[in-house]
Amino acid sequence: MNAKIERYNRTIQEEFVDYHLDDLGYDMGSFNYRLMDWVLWYNTERPHFTLELKSPMRALLGSLQLMPAESNML
């Protein structure tokens, strides 16, 4: 479990934080707003190799056998 959390933290660092250091240092509110948008994108749209290039939301909908139209997240 810890390895998965460490990998997630590394992904956040490499894909988001490294590109928004100015906001982090000067405008924490803007940084948090952009981070929340990124996390939503990460969980609903970004393909993940471990999920056969599906987003986590698509993989969840597939496992529950729901259509995207039945979910308010997509």
MDTraj code that builds the backbone (N, CA, C; nanometers):
import mdtraj as md
import numpy as np

residues = "MET ASN ALA LYS ILE GLU ARG TYR ASN ARG THR ILE GLN GLU GLU PHE VAL ASP TYR HIS LEU ASP ASP LEU GLY TYR ASP MET GLY SER PHE ASN TYR ARG LEU MET ASP TRP VAL LEU TRP TYR ASN THR GLU ARG PRO HIS PHE THR LEU GLU LEU LYS SER PRO MET ARG ALA LEU LEU GLY SER LEU GLN LEU MET PRO ALA GLU SER ASN MET LEU".split()
xyz = np.array([
    [0.0834, -0.1180, 0.0000],
    [0.0000, 0.0000, 0.0000],
    [0.0882, 0.1249, 0.0000],
    [0.1925, 0.1273, 0.0778],
    [0.2777, 0.2452, 0.0855],
    [0.3441, 0.2748, -0.0487],
    [0.3826, 0.1713, -0.1221],
    [0.4468, 0.1919, -0.2521],
    [0.3517, 0.2608, -0.3496],
    [0.2245, 0.2278, -0.3440],
    [0.1265, 0.2917, -0.4320],
    [0.1092, 0.4390, -0.3973],
    [0.1068, 0.4698, -0.2699],
    [0.0939, 0.6094, -0.2268],
    [0.2180, 0.6879, -0.2661],
    [0.3341, 0.6289, -0.2480],
    [0.4591, 0.6958, -0.2865],
    [0.4626, 0.7227, -0.4367],
    [0.4139, 0.6281, -0.5163],
    [0.4115, 0.6469, -0.6610],
    [0.3143, 0.7579, -0.6994],
    [0.2000, 0.7620, -0.6333],
    [0.1013, 0.8676, -0.6591],
    [0.1595, 1.0046, -0.6244],
    [0.2265, 1.0131, -0.5107],
    [0.2897, 1.1391, -0.4711],
    [0.3955, 1.1813, -0.5729],
    [0.4713, 1.0857, -0.6235],
    [0.5730, 1.1167, -0.7252],
    [0.5072, 1.1672, -0.8536],
    [0.3961, 1.1059, -0.8912],
    [0.3238, 1.1497, -1.0111],
    [0.2752, 1.2926, -0.9947],
    [0.2186, 1.3254, -0.8796],
    [0.1738, 1.4625, -0.8538],
    [0.2917, 1.5583, -0.8639],
    [0.4028, 1.5209, -0.8047],
    [0.5220, 1.6067, -0.8069],
    [0.5707, 1.6286, -0.9501],
    [0.5843, 1.5210, -1.0261],
    [0.6416, 1.5295, -1.1605],
    [0.5462, 1.5904, -1.2626],
    [0.4177, 1.5623, -1.2509],
    [0.3239, 1.6078, -1.3528],
    [0.2553, 1.7393, -1.3190],
    [0.2545, 1.7790, -1.1926],
    [0.1849, 1.9031, -1.1583],
    [0.2718, 2.0028, -1.0828],
    [0.3213, 1.9643, -0.9682],
    [0.3902, 2.0590, -0.8799],
    [0.5119, 2.1223, -0.9469],
    [0.5922, 2.0418, -1.0150],
    [0.7120, 2.0953, -1.0797],
    [0.6796, 2.2055, -1.1807],
    [0.5607, 2.2033, -1.2386],
    [0.5216, 2.3027, -1.3385],
    [0.4473, 2.4225, -1.2787],
    [0.4139, 2.4173, -1.1509],
    [0.3375, 2.5249, -1.0882],
    [0.4051, 2.5768, -0.9607],
    [0.5355, 2.5769, -0.9590],
    [0.6086, 2.6227, -0.8409],
    [0.5858, 2.7701, -0.8119],
    [0.5651, 2.8513, -0.9161],
    [0.5398, 2.9936, -0.8929],
    [0.4116, 3.0142, -0.8136],
    [0.3060, 2.9432, -0.8513],
    [0.1805, 2.9534, -0.7765],
    [0.1983, 2.9048, -0.6333],
    [0.2747, 2.8005, -0.6168],
    [0.2959, 2.7449, -0.4832],
    [0.3646, 2.8459, -0.3925],
    [0.4595, 2.9208, -0.4488],
    [0.5340, 3.0167, -0.3684],
    [0.4641, 3.1489, -0.3461],
    [0.3782, 3.1892, -0.4410],
    [0.3221, 3.3236, -0.4333],
    [0.1708, 3.3303, -0.4205],
    [0.1013, 3.2287, -0.4652],
    [-0.0456, 3.2316, -0.4609],
    [-0.0981, 3.0919, -0.4291],
    [-0.1030, 3.0601, -0.3018],
    [-0.1434, 2.9267, -0.2571],
    [-0.2864, 2.8940, -0.2990],
    [-0.3743, 2.9932, -0.2992],
    [-0.5128, 2.9699, -0.3406],
    [-0.5213, 2.9245, -0.4847],
    [-0.4480, 2.9911, -0.5732],
    [-0.4449, 2.9534, -0.7141],
    [-0.3846, 2.8142, -0.7316],
    [-0.2787, 2.7875, -0.6568],
    [-0.2155, 2.6557, -0.6634],
    [-0.3151, 2.5470, -0.6242],
    [-0.3869, 2.5648, -0.5139],
    [-0.4833, 2.4645, -0.4680],
    [-0.5973, 2.4466, -0.5678],
    [-0.6439, 2.5557, -0.6272],
    [-0.7509, 2.5485, -0.7259],
    [-0.7050, 2.4674, -0.8471],
    [-0.5861, 2.4970, -0.8972],
    [-0.5329, 2.4236, -1.0119],
    [-0.5053, 2.2776, -0.9774],
    [-0.4582, 2.2525, -0.8563],
    [-0.4329, 2.1149, -0.8137],
    [-0.5622, 2.0348, -0.8102],
    [-0.6695, 2.0937, -0.7612],
    [-0.7980, 2.0231, -0.7573],
    [-0.8448, 1.9917, -0.8990],
    [-0.8303, 2.0859, -0.9910],
    [-0.8649, 2.0579, -1.1310],
    [-0.7808, 1.9442, -1.1865],
    [-0.6516, 1.9443, -1.1543],
    [-0.5630, 1.8388, -1.2032],
    [-0.6024, 1.7026, -1.1458],
    [-0.6335, 1.6975, -1.0173],
    [-0.6728, 1.5707, -0.9538],
    [-0.8017, 1.5177, -1.0172],
    [-0.8971, 1.6060, -1.0446],
    [-1.0196, 1.5623, -1.1117],
    [-0.9889, 1.5079, -1.2510],
    [-0.9015, 1.5772, -1.3244],
    [-0.8614, 1.5281, -1.4569],
    [-0.7908, 1.3933, -1.4445],
    [-0.7016, 1.3814, -1.3476],
    [-0.6243, 1.2588, -1.3262],
    [-0.7167, 1.1393, -1.3025],
    [-0.8232, 1.1605, -1.2264],
    [-0.9123, 1.0502, -1.1903],
    [-1.0246, 1.0244, -1.2903],
    [-1.0547, 1.1215, -1.3769],
    [-1.1679, 1.1026, -1.4677],
    [-1.1286, 1.0916, -1.6144],
    [-1.0126, 1.1451, -1.6544],
    [-0.9787, 1.1477, -1.7964],
    [-0.8429, 1.0868, -1.8305],
    [-0.7449, 1.0998, -1.7443],
    [-0.6088, 1.0560, -1.7758],
    [-0.6020, 0.9044, -1.7864],
    [-0.5487, 0.8523, -1.8983],
    [-0.5327, 0.7068, -1.9091],
    [-0.4223, 0.6556, -1.8164],
    [-0.4453, 0.5405, -1.7565],
    [-0.3489, 0.4781, -1.6665],
    [-0.3075, 0.3439, -1.7250],
    [-0.1774, 0.3204, -1.7319],
    [-0.1283, 0.1948, -1.7876],
    [-0.1775, 0.0742, -1.7087],
    [-0.1857, 0.0856, -1.5774],
    [-0.2291, -0.0279, -1.4965],
    [-0.3766, -0.0608, -1.5162],
    [-0.4506, 0.0317, -1.5764],
    [-0.5930, 0.0091, -1.6045],
    [-0.6175, -0.0113, -1.7541],
    [-0.5151, -0.0601, -1.8229],
    [-0.5220, -0.0853, -1.9669],
    [-0.5585, 0.0412, -2.0438],
    [-0.4922, 0.1509, -2.0076],
    [-0.5085, 0.2820, -2.0697],
    [-0.6512, 0.3367, -2.0601],
    [-0.7181, 0.3040, -1.9508],
    [-0.8481, 0.3630, -1.9196],
    [-0.8281, 0.4601, -1.8040],
    [-0.9178, 0.5554, -1.7922],
    [-0.9141, 0.6420, -1.6746],
    [-0.9717, 0.5634, -1.5564],
    [-0.9366, 0.6013, -1.4341],
    [-0.9939, 0.5305, -1.3185],
    [-1.1463, 0.5314, -1.3183],
    [-1.2072, 0.6424, -1.3600],
    [-1.3531, 0.6486, -1.3627],
    [-1.4105, 0.5519, -1.4650],
    [-1.3500, 0.5441, -1.5846],
    [-1.3975, 0.4488, -1.6859],
    [-1.3807, 0.3050, -1.6382],
    [-1.2685, 0.2769, -1.5728],
    [-1.2460, 0.1418, -1.5211],
    [-1.3501, 0.1074, -1.4152],
    [-1.3826, 0.2033, -1.3300],
    [-1.4846, 0.1810, -1.2271],
    [-1.6210, 0.1579, -1.2904],
    [-1.6564, 0.2420, -1.3863],
    [-1.7845, 0.2241, -1.4539],
    [-1.7914, 0.0892, -1.5249],
    [-1.6780, 0.0483, -1.5846],
    [-1.6742, -0.0820, -1.6505],
    [-1.6916, -0.1964, -1.5530],
    [-1.6304, -0.1844, -1.4359],
    [-1.6427, -0.2921, -1.3377],
    [-1.7823, -0.2969, -1.2773],
    [-1.8498, -0.1833, -1.2731],
    [-1.9880, -0.1790, -1.2225],
    [-2.0894, -0.2016, -1.3340],
    [-2.0399, -0.2100, -1.4567],
    [-2.1207, -0.2293, -1.5761],
    [-2.2238, -0.1176, -1.5935],
    [-2.1774, 0.0070, -1.5713],
    [-2.2610, 0.1241, -1.5933],
    [-2.2195, 0.1908, -1.7233],
    [-2.3106, 0.2563, -1.7855],
    [-2.2802, 0.3340, -1.9056],
    [-2.2354, 0.4733, -1.8618],
    [-2.1448, 0.5394, -1.9371],
    [-2.1008, 0.6740, -1.9010],
    [-2.2156, 0.7720, -1.8826],
    [-2.3244, 0.7554, -1.9566],
    [-2.4392, 0.8452, -1.9429],
    [-2.5069, 0.8309, -1.8063],
    [-2.4849, 0.7179, -1.7391],
    [-2.5444, 0.6963, -1.6072],
    [-2.4618, 0.7554, -1.4948],
    [-2.3468, 0.8109, -1.5277],
    [-2.2578, 0.8688, -1.4267],
    [-2.2487, 1.0191, -1.4459],
    [-2.2631, 1.0948, -1.3387],
    [-2.2487, 1.2400, -1.3451],
    [-2.1031, 1.2835, -1.3511],
    [-2.0089, 1.1918, -1.3253],
    [-1.8671, 1.2270, -1.3251],
    [-1.8102, 1.2400, -1.4663],
    [-1.8669, 1.1703, -1.5623],
    [-1.8141, 1.1769, -1.6997],
    [-1.8946, 1.2722, -1.7788],
])
top = md.Topology()
chain = top.add_chain()
for i, resn in enumerate(residues, 1):
    res = top.add_residue(resn, chain, resSeq=i)
    for name in ("N", "CA", "C"):
        top.add_atom(name, md.element.get_by_symbol(name[0]), res)
traj = md.Trajectory(xyz[None], top)
